[in-house]
Amino acid sequence: MKQITSLHLSSSQLRVLVISTKPEGLSLDVCKSFALPSQPPDLNELELSKHIPKTSSTVVITLGGGLFHIQRVPLEVASESDRKAQINWEASQVLIDSIDHYAIDFHPAGRIAFWTAIRKEITQTYTEYFTDLGFDTVTFMPEPLALYALCKHKQTHNNQGAIWLGKEWGSFVAQTNNALTTAETVFLHNQPHNESRNVAQIKQWIQGDLSAERRRPVFDHVLLCGETEPITSLSKPISEFKAPNIVPFRISDHLLQPPTDAPIDPESPTFALALGAALSQVT
């Protein structure tokens, strides 16, 4: 049995989810949420180690909007070393500081790639914390890639989209035949005063721009997940414009029956990205 600890660090909450791989399937062991007094949080103050099983050796940390940069670029070279050189050059043209201050990575998807940048002060701080706790592997993942991993785990349609709505940031991914084609994170304007602007952003994610050449392919399925407040306020306006089958996140679609004594409803869509990141570590 292998246990995977997954943390989702959003603007106001830290969500902790632990799953186990078993012969009969994946099970949920821990499902907790913490309010964050600061950003980035001090994990020692949260006494996080009390809630993580000692048998877990792998931790994956999903970072919310504002803690990473993600961008799509054409992939112009074939070899791994040349790809890294291209991505480093692309990042150096965009990032404010020298790329030496960032952990740079990329996700190839055919002739395109999605490169990501996370400040090293974040990766180093959390890597040291979990290494001291005895973890062997610490992985970092931006929200869109955790959302993609969630969709990829249960691929049921050729064209799929997925939306995460947070209190301050929203993410969108699209995939065709399991290949990532779009990955975006944007700032969601202050709720509820800018509801119409946020709905327009979501509509563009699902339907594309009005010009025919930029219109997205019709999605067979769009997964909707996020934090309670924006989900509640935006669900009705979303349902009023023409959209494909929008399906709410359910953890039971991916795991065995969750424990009945879980302190938080494990079916809550707020744990979607923590689950997606954890599933990316299942081999």
Contacts in CASP RR format, 6 or more apart in sequence:
PFRMAT RR
TARGET T0000
AUTHOR 0000-0000-0000
METHOD contacts of the structure
MODEL  1
MKQITSLHLSSSQLRVLVISTKPEGLSLDVCKSFALPSQPPDLNELELSK
HIPKTSSTVVITLGGGLFHIQRVPLEVASESDRKAQINWEASQVLIDSID
HYAIDFHPAGRIAFWTAIRKEITQTYTEYFTDLGFDTVTFMPEPLALYAL
CKHKQTHNNQGAIWLGKEWGSFVAQTNNALTTAETVFLHNQPHNESRNVA
QIKQWIQGDLSAERRRPVFDHVLLCGETEPITSLSKPISEFKAPNIVPFR
ISDHLLQPPTDAPIDPESPTFALALGAALSQVT
1 20 0 8 1.000
1 21 0 8 1.000
1 22 0 8 1.000
2 20 0 8 1.000
2 21 0 8 1.000
2 57 0 8 1.000
2 58 0 8 1.000
2 282 0 8 1.000
3 18 0 8 1.000
3 19 0 8 1.000
3 20 0 8 1.000
3 21 0 8 1.000
3 29 0 8 1.000
3 53 0 8 1.000
3 55 0 8 1.000
3 56 0 8 1.000
3 57 0 8 1.000
3 58 0 8 1.000
4 18 0 8 1.000
4 19 0 8 1.000
4 20 0 8 1.000
4 21 0 8 1.000
4 56 0 8 1.000
4 58 0 8 1.000
4 59 0 8 1.000
4 60 0 8 1.000
4 278 0 8 1.000
4 281 0 8 1.000
4 282 0 8 1.000
5 16 0 8 1.000
5 17 0 8 1.000
5 18 0 8 1.000
5 30 0 8 1.000
5 52 0 8 1.000
5 53 0 8 1.000
5 56 0 8 1.000
5 58 0 8 1.000
5 59 0 8 1.000
5 60 0 8 1.000
5 135 0 8 1.000
5 278 0 8 1.000
6 16 0 8 1.000
6 17 0 8 1.000
6 18 0 8 1.000
6 19 0 8 1.000
6 59 0 8 1.000
6 60 0 8 1.000
6 61 0 8 1.000
6 62 0 8 1.000
6 274 0 8 1.000
6 275 0 8 1.000
6 276 0 8 1.000
6 277 0 8 1.000
6 278 0 8 1.000
6 281 0 8 1.000
7 14 0 8 1.000
7 15 0 8 1.000
7 16 0 8 1.000
7 17 0 8 1.000
7 59 0 8 1.000
7 60 0 8 1.000
7 61 0 8 1.000
7 62 0 8 1.000
7 274 0 8 1.000
8 14 0 8 1.000
8 15 0 8 1.000
8 17 0 8 1.000
8 61 0 8 1.000
8 62 0 8 1.000
8 64 0 8 1.000
8 146 0 8 1.000
8 271 0 8 1.000
8 273 0 8 1.000
8 274 0 8 1.000
8 277 0 8 1.000
9 36 0 8 1.000
9 40 0 8 1.000
9 41 0 8 1.000
9 61 0 8 1.000
9 62 0 8 1.000
9 63 0 8 1.000
9 64 0 8 1.000
9 67 0 8 1.000
10 64 0 8 1.000
10 65 0 8 1.000
10 166 0 8 1.000
10 167 0 8 1.000
10 169 0 8 1.000
10 227 0 8 1.000
11 36 0 8 1.000
11 39 0 8 1.000
11 64 0 8 1.000
11 65 0 8 1.000
11 166 0 8 1.000
11 167 0 8 1.000
11 168 0 8 1.000
11 169 0 8 1.000
12 35 0 8 1.000
12 36 0 8 1.000
12 167 0 8 1.000
12 168 0 8 1.000
13 33 0 8 1.000
13 34 0 8 1.000
13 35 0 8 1.000
13 36 0 8 1.000
13 227 0 8 1.000
13 270 0 8 1.000
14 33 0 8 1.000
14 34 0 8 1.000
14 36 0 8 1.000
14 41 0 8 1.000
14 46 0 8 1.000
14 48 0 8 1.000
15 32 0 8 1.000
15 33 0 8 1.000
15 34 0 8 1.000
15 270 0 8 1.000
15 271 0 8 1.000
15 273 0 8 1.000
15 274 0 8 1.000
16 30 0 8 1.000
16 31 0 8 1.000
16 32 0 8 1.000
16 33 0 8 1.000
16 34 0 8 1.000
16 48 0 8 1.000
16 51 0 8 1.000
16 52 0 8 1.000
16 274 0 8 1.000
17 28 0 8 1.000
17 30 0 8 1.000
17 31 0 8 1.000
17 271 0 8 1.000
17 274 0 8 1.000
17 275 0 8 1.000
17 278 0 8 1.000
18 28 0 8 1.000
18 29 0 8 1.000
18 30 0 8 1.000
18 31 0 8 1.000
18 52 0 8 1.000
18 53 0 8 1.000
18 56 0 8 1.000
18 278 0 8 1.000
19 26 0 8 1.000
19 27 0 8 1.000
19 28 0 8 1.000
19 29 0 8 1.000
19 255 0 8 1.000
19 275 0 8 1.000
19 278 0 8 1.000
19 279 0 8 1.000
19 282 0 8 1.000
20 26 0 8 1.000
20 27 0 8 1.000
20 29 0 8 1.000
21 282 0 8 1.000
22 256 0 8 1.000
24 256 0 8 1.000
25 255 0 8 1.000
25 256 0 8 1.000
26 254 0 8 1.000
26 255 0 8 1.000
26 256 0 8 1.000
26 279 0 8 1.000
26 282 0 8 1.000
27 255 0 8 1.000
27 256 0 8 1.000
28 251 0 8 1.000
28 255 0 8 1.000
28 256 0 8 1.000
28 258 0 8 1.000
28 259 0 8 1.000
28 262 0 8 1.000
28 266 0 8 1.000
29 53 0 8 1.000
29 259 0 8 1.000
30 51 0 8 1.000
30 52 0 8 1.000
30 53 0 8 1.000
31 258 0 8 1.000
31 262 0 8 1.000
31 263 0 8 1.000
31 264 0 8 1.000
31 266 0 8 1.000
31 271 0 8 1.000
32 51 0 8 1.000
32 263 0 8 1.000
32 264 0 8 1.000
33 264 0 8 1.000
33 270 0 8 1.000
34 41 0 8 1.000
34 46 0 8 1.000
34 48 0 8 1.000
37 45 0 8 1.000
40 67 0 8 1.000
40 122 0 8 1.000
40 125 0 8 1.000
43 49 0 8 1.000
43 126 0 8 1.000
43 129 0 8 1.000
44 129 0 8 1.000
49 133 0 8 1.000
52 59 0 8 1.000
52 133 0 8 1.000
56 135 0 8 1.000
57 134 0 8 1.000
57 135 0 8 1.000
57 136 0 8 1.000
57 137 0 8 1.000
58 135 0 8 1.000
58 136 0 8 1.000
58 137 0 8 1.000
58 139 0 8 1.000
58 281 0 8 1.000
59 130 0 8 1.000
59 135 0 8 1.000
59 137 0 8 1.000
59 138 0 8 1.000
59 139 0 8 1.000
60 138 0 8 1.000
60 139 0 8 1.000
60 140 0 8 1.000
60 141 0 8 1.000
60 277 0 8 1.000
60 278 0 8 1.000
60 280 0 8 1.000
60 281 0 8 1.000
61 126 0 8 1.000
61 138 0 8 1.000
61 139 0 8 1.000
61 140 0 8 1.000
61 141 0 8 1.000
61 277 0 8 1.000
62 141 0 8 1.000
62 142 0 8 1.000
62 143 0 8 1.000
62 146 0 8 1.000
62 273 0 8 1.000
62 274 0 8 1.000
62 276 0 8 1.000
62 277 0 8 1.000
63 118 0 8 1.000
63 122 0 8 1.000
63 140 0 8 1.000
63 141 0 8 1.000
63 142 0 8 1.000
63 143 0 8 1.000
64 142 0 8 1.000
64 143 0 8 1.000
64 169 0 8 1.000
64 185 0 8 1.000
65 142 0 8 1.000
65 143 0 8 1.000
65 168 0 8 1.000
65 169 0 8 1.000
65 170 0 8 1.000
65 171 0 8 1.000
65 185 0 8 1.000
65 187 0 8 1.000
66 169 0 8 1.000
66 185 0 8 1.000
67 118 0 8 1.000
67 119 0 8 1.000
67 122 0 8 1.000
68 116 0 8 1.000
68 117 0 8 1.000
68 118 0 8 1.000
68 142 0 8 1.000
68 143 0 8 1.000
68 185 0 8 1.000
69 91 0 8 1.000
69 94 0 8 1.000
69 95 0 8 1.000
69 116 0 8 1.000
69 117 0 8 1.000
70 114 0 8 1.000
70 115 0 8 1.000
70 116 0 8 1.000
70 142 0 8 1.000
70 144 0 8 1.000
70 145 0 8 1.000
70 183 0 8 1.000
70 184 0 8 1.000
70 185 0 8 1.000
71 90 0 8 1.000
71 94 0 8 1.000
71 114 0 8 1.000
71 115 0 8 1.000
72 112 0 8 1.000
72 113 0 8 1.000
72 114 0 8 1.000
72 182 0 8 1.000
72 183 0 8 1.000
73 86 0 8 1.000
73 87 0 8 1.000
73 90 0 8 1.000
73 112 0 8 1.000
73 113 0 8 1.000
73 114 0 8 1.000
73 115 0 8 1.000
74 111 0 8 1.000
74 112 0 8 1.000
74 113 0 8 1.000
75 83 0 8 1.000
75 86 0 8 1.000
75 108 0 8 1.000
75 110 0 8 1.000
75 111 0 8 1.000
75 112 0 8 1.000
75 113 0 8 1.000
76 86 0 8 1.000
77 83 0 8 1.000
77 85 0 8 1.000
77 86 0 8 1.000
83 106 0 8 1.000
83 108 0 8 1.000
83 113 0 8 1.000
84 106 0 8 1.000
87 104 0 8 1.000
87 106 0 8 1.000
87 113 0 8 1.000
87 115 0 8 1.000
88 99 0 8 1.000
88 104 0 8 1.000
90 115 0 8 1.000
91 99 0 8 1.000
91 102 0 8 1.000
91 104 0 8 1.000
91 115 0 8 1.000
91 117 0 8 1.000
92 98 0 8 1.000
92 99 0 8 1.000
95 101 0 8 1.000
95 102 0 8 1.000
95 117 0 8 1.000
99 117 0 8 1.000
101 119 0 8 1.000
101 120 0 8 1.000
101 121 0 8 1.000
102 117 0 8 1.000
102 118 0 8 1.000
102 119 0 8 1.000
102 120 0 8 1.000
103 117 0 8 1.000
103 118 0 8 1.000
103 119 0 8 1.000
103 120 0 8 1.000
103 123 0 8 1.000
103 140 0 8 1.000
104 115 0 8 1.000
104 116 0 8 1.000
104 117 0 8 1.000
105 115 0 8 1.000
105 116 0 8 1.000
106 113 0 8 1.000
106 114 0 8 1.000
106 115 0 8 1.000
106 116 0 8 1.000
107 113 0 8 1.000
107 114 0 8 1.000
107 115 0 8 1.000
107 116 0 8 1.000
107 145 0 8 1.000
107 180 0 8 1.000
107 183 0 8 1.000
109 179 0 8 1.000
109 180 0 8 1.000
109 181 0 8 1.000
110 179 0 8 1.000
112 181 0 8 1.000
114 144 0 8 1.000
114 145 0 8 1.000
114 180 0 8 1.000
114 183 0 8 1.000
116 142 0 8 1.000
116 145 0 8 1.000
118 140 0 8 1.000
118 142 0 8 1.000
122 140 0 8 1.000
123 140 0 8 1.000
126 138 0 8 1.000
126 140 0 8 1.000
127 138 0 8 1.000
130 138 0 8 1.000
131 138 0 8 1.000
139 277 0 8 1.000
139 281 0 8 1.000
141 149 0 8 1.000
141 277 0 8 1.000
141 280 0 8 1.000
142 185 0 8 1.000
143 164 0 8 1.000
143 169 0 8 1.000
143 170 0 8 1.000
143 171 0 8 1.000
143 185 0 8 1.000
143 273 0 8 1.000
144 171 0 8 1.000
144 172 0 8 1.000
144 173 0 8 1.000
144 183 0 8 1.000
144 184 0 8 1.000
144 185 0 8 1.000
145 183 0 8 1.000
145 280 0 8 1.000
146 273 0 8 1.000
146 274 0 8 1.000
146 276 0 8 1.000
146 277 0 8 1.000
146 280 0 8 1.000
147 162 0 8 1.000
147 164 0 8 1.000
147 171 0 8 1.000
147 172 0 8 1.000
147 173 0 8 1.000
147 225 0 8 1.000
147 272 0 8 1.000
147 273 0 8 1.000
147 276 0 8 1.000
148 162 0 8 1.000
148 173 0 8 1.000
148 175 0 8 1.000
148 180 0 8 1.000
148 183 0 8 1.000
149 276 0 8 1.000
149 277 0 8 1.000
149 279 0 8 1.000
149 280 0 8 1.000
150 162 0 8 1.000
150 223 0 8 1.000
150 225 0 8 1.000
150 249 0 8 1.000
150 254 0 8 1.000
150 272 0 8 1.000
150 273 0 8 1.000
150 275 0 8 1.000
150 276 0 8 1.000
150 279 0 8 1.000
151 160 0 8 1.000
151 161 0 8 1.000
151 162 0 8 1.000
151 173 0 8 1.000
151 175 0 8 1.000
151 223 0 8 1.000
152 175 0 8 1.000
152 178 0 8 1.000
153 254 0 8 1.000
153 276 0 8 1.000
153 279 0 8 1.000
154 253 0 8 1.000
154 254 0 8 1.000
155 175 0 8 1.000
155 178 0 8 1.000
156 221 0 8 1.000
157 219 0 8 1.000
157 220 0 8 1.000
157 221 0 8 1.000
158 176 0 8 1.000
158 177 0 8 1.000
158 220 0 8 1.000
159 174 0 8 1.000
159 175 0 8 1.000
159 176 0 8 1.000
159 217 0 8 1.000
159 218 0 8 1.000
159 219 0 8 1.000
159 220 0 8 1.000
159 221 0 8 1.000
160 174 0 8 1.000
160 175 0 8 1.000
160 219 0 8 1.000
160 220 0 8 1.000
160 221 0 8 1.000
160 222 0 8 1.000
160 223 0 8 1.000
161 172 0 8 1.000
161 173 0 8 1.000
161 174 0 8 1.000
161 175 0 8 1.000
161 206 0 8 1.000
161 219 0 8 1.000
161 221 0 8 1.000
161 222 0 8 1.000
161 223 0 8 1.000
162 172 0 8 1.000
162 173 0 8 1.000
162 174 0 8 1.000
162 222 0 8 1.000
162 223 0 8 1.000
162 224 0 8 1.000
162 225 0 8 1.000
163 170 0 8 1.000
163 171 0 8 1.000
163 172 0 8 1.000
163 202 0 8 1.000
163 205 0 8 1.000
163 206 0 8 1.000
163 222 0 8 1.000
163 223 0 8 1.000
163 224 0 8 1.000
163 225 0 8 1.000
164 170 0 8 1.000
164 171 0 8 1.000
164 172 0 8 1.000
164 225 0 8 1.000
164 226 0 8 1.000
164 272 0 8 1.000
164 273 0 8 1.000
165 188 0 8 1.000
165 202 0 8 1.000
165 224 0 8 1.000
165 225 0 8 1.000
165 226 0 8 1.000
165 227 0 8 1.000
165 230 0 8 1.000
165 231 0 8 1.000
165 234 0 8 1.000
166 188 0 8 1.000
166 226 0 8 1.000
166 227 0 8 1.000
166 230 0 8 1.000
167 188 0 8 1.000
167 191 0 8 1.000
167 227 0 8 1.000
167 229 0 8 1.000
167 230 0 8 1.000
168 187 0 8 1.000
168 188 0 8 1.000
169 185 0 8 1.000
169 186 0 8 1.000
169 187 0 8 1.000
169 188 0 8 1.000
170 185 0 8 1.000
170 186 0 8 1.000
170 187 0 8 1.000
170 188 0 8 1.000
171 183 0 8 1.000
171 184 0 8 1.000
171 185 0 8 1.000
171 186 0 8 1.000
172 182 0 8 1.000
172 183 0 8 1.000
172 184 0 8 1.000
172 185 0 8 1.000
172 202 0 8 1.000
172 205 0 8 1.000
173 180 0 8 1.000
173 182 0 8 1.000
173 183 0 8 1.000
173 184 0 8 1.000
174 180 0 8 1.000
174 181 0 8 1.000
174 182 0 8 1.000
174 216 0 8 1.000
174 219 0 8 1.000
175 181 0 8 1.000
176 217 0 8 1.000
182 216 0 8 1.000
184 205 0 8 1.000
186 201 0 8 1.000
188 194 0 8 1.000
188 198 0 8 1.000
188 201 0 8 1.000
188 230 0 8 1.000
189 197 0 8 1.000
189 198 0 8 1.000
191 198 0 8 1.000
191 229 0 8 1.000
191 230 0 8 1.000
191 233 0 8 1.000
192 233 0 8 1.000
195 233 0 8 1.000
195 234 0 8 1.000
195 237 0 8 1.000
196 237 0 8 1.000
198 230 0 8 1.000
198 234 0 8 1.000
199 234 0 8 1.000
199 237 0 8 1.000
199 238 0 8 1.000
199 241 0 8 1.000
202 234 0 8 1.000
202 238 0 8 1.000
203 238 0 8 1.000
203 241 0 8 1.000
203 243 0 8 1.000
206 216 0 8 1.000
206 219 0 8 1.000
206 222 0 8 1.000
206 243 0 8 1.000
206 244 0 8 1.000
207 215 0 8 1.000
207 216 0 8 1.000
207 241 0 8 1.000
207 242 0 8 1.000
207 243 0 8 1.000
208 214 0 8 1.000
208 215 0 8 1.000
208 216 0 8 1.000
209 215 0 8 1.000
218 244 0 8 1.000
219 244 0 8 1.000
220 244 0 8 1.000
220 245 0 8 1.000
221 244 0 8 1.000
221 245 0 8 1.000
221 247 0 8 1.000
222 243 0 8 1.000
222 244 0 8 1.000
222 245 0 8 1.000
222 246 0 8 1.000
222 247 0 8 1.000
223 247 0 8 1.000
223 248 0 8 1.000
223 249 0 8 1.000
223 272 0 8 1.000
224 231 0 8 1.000
224 235 0 8 1.000
224 238 0 8 1.000
224 246 0 8 1.000
224 247 0 8 1.000
224 248 0 8 1.000
224 249 0 8 1.000
224 269 0 8 1.000
225 231 0 8 1.000
225 248 0 8 1.000
225 249 0 8 1.000
225 269 0 8 1.000
225 270 0 8 1.000
225 272 0 8 1.000
225 273 0 8 1.000
226 249 0 8 1.000
226 269 0 8 1.000
226 270 0 8 1.000
226 272 0 8 1.000
227 269 0 8 1.000
227 270 0 8 1.000
228 268 0 8 1.000
228 269 0 8 1.000
228 270 0 8 1.000
231 269 0 8 1.000
238 246 0 8 1.000
239 246 0 8 1.000
248 269 0 8 1.000
249 269 0 8 1.000
249 272 0 8 1.000
250 267 0 8 1.000
251 258 0 8 1.000
251 266 0 8 1.000
251 267 0 8 1.000
251 268 0 8 1.000
251 271 0 8 1.000
251 272 0 8 1.000
251 275 0 8 1.000
252 258 0 8 1.000
252 267 0 8 1.000
254 275 0 8 1.000
254 279 0 8 1.000
255 275 0 8 1.000
258 266 0 8 1.000
258 267 0 8 1.000
259 266 0 8 1.000
264 271 0 8 1.000
END
